[in-house]
């Protein structure tokens, strides 16, 4: 599965990783543009995890795992 992300999805993905690393819990309004983008990222990450049967690879963060997979495909 090719991971395709919009610029705003990449932005919220990076923000979420930074917040996770700093111990900040992000509260996103699902009706906002960023909230919808983040919901889309979560759905794409979950679908990829299921497709690859990668439950044991995730570690402590689905978001970090997903971003790593995205970066691997873009390199």
C-alpha positions as CSV (number, residue, x, y, z in Angstrom):
1,X,0.0,0.0,0.0
2,X,1.4,3.3,-1.0
3,X,1.0,5.9,1.7
4,X,-0.4,9.2,0.3
5,X,-0.6,12.2,2.6
6,X,-1.8,15.7,1.9
7,X,0.4,18.6,3.2
8,X,-2.0,19.2,6.1
9,X,-1.9,15.5,7.0
10,X,1.9,15.6,7.1
11,X,1.8,18.8,9.2
12,X,-0.6,17.2,11.8
13,X,1.4,14.0,11.8
14,X,4.6,15.9,12.6
15,X,2.9,18.0,15.3
16,X,1.5,14.8,16.9
17,X,4.9,13.2,17.0
18,X,6.5,16.3,18.5
19,X,3.7,16.5,21.1
20,X,4.1,12.8,22.0
21,X,7.8,13.3,22.5
22,X,7.2,16.2,24.7
23,X,4.5,14.5,26.7
24,X,1.7,16.7,25.5
25,X,-1.7,15.3,24.8
26,X,-3.2,16.8,21.7
27,X,-6.9,17.6,21.9
28,X,-8.2,18.0,18.4
29,X,-11.6,19.2,17.4
30,X,-12.8,16.7,14.8
31,X,-14.8,19.4,13.1
32,X,-11.7,21.6,12.4
33,X,-9.5,21.1,9.3
34,X,-6.6,19.8,11.4
35,X,-8.9,17.5,13.3
36,X,-10.3,16.0,10.1
37,X,-6.8,15.6,8.7
38,X,-5.6,13.9,11.9
39,X,-8.6,11.5,11.8
40,X,-7.7,10.7,8.2
41,X,-4.1,10.0,9.2
42,X,-5.3,7.7,12.0
43,X,-7.5,5.8,9.6
44,X,-4.7,5.4,7.1
45,X,-2.3,4.2,9.8
46,X,-4.8,1.7,11.1
47,X,-5.6,0.4,7.6
48,X,-1.9,0.0,6.9
49,X,-1.3,-1.8,10.2
50,X,-4.1,-4.2,9.4
51,X,-3.0,-4.7,5.8
52,X,0.6,-5.5,6.9
53,X,-0.6,-7.4,9.9
54,X,2.0,-5.3,11.8
55,X,0.5,-5.3,15.2
56,X,3.7,-6.4,16.8
57,X,5.8,-3.8,15.0
58,X,3.9,-0.8,16.3
59,X,5.6,-0.5,19.7
60,X,4.2,2.4,21.8
61,X,3.0,4.7,19.0
62,X,1.0,4.0,15.9
63,X,1.7,7.5,14.7
64,X,5.5,7.2,14.9
65,X,5.4,3.8,13.2
66,X,3.2,5.2,10.4
67,X,5.4,8.2,9.9
68,X,8.5,5.9,9.7
69,X,6.7,3.8,7.0
70,X,5.9,7.0,5.1
71,X,9.5,8.2,5.3
72,X,10.8,4.8,4.2
73,X,8.7,4.9,1.0
74,X,9.6,8.5,0.2
75,X,13.4,7.8,0.4
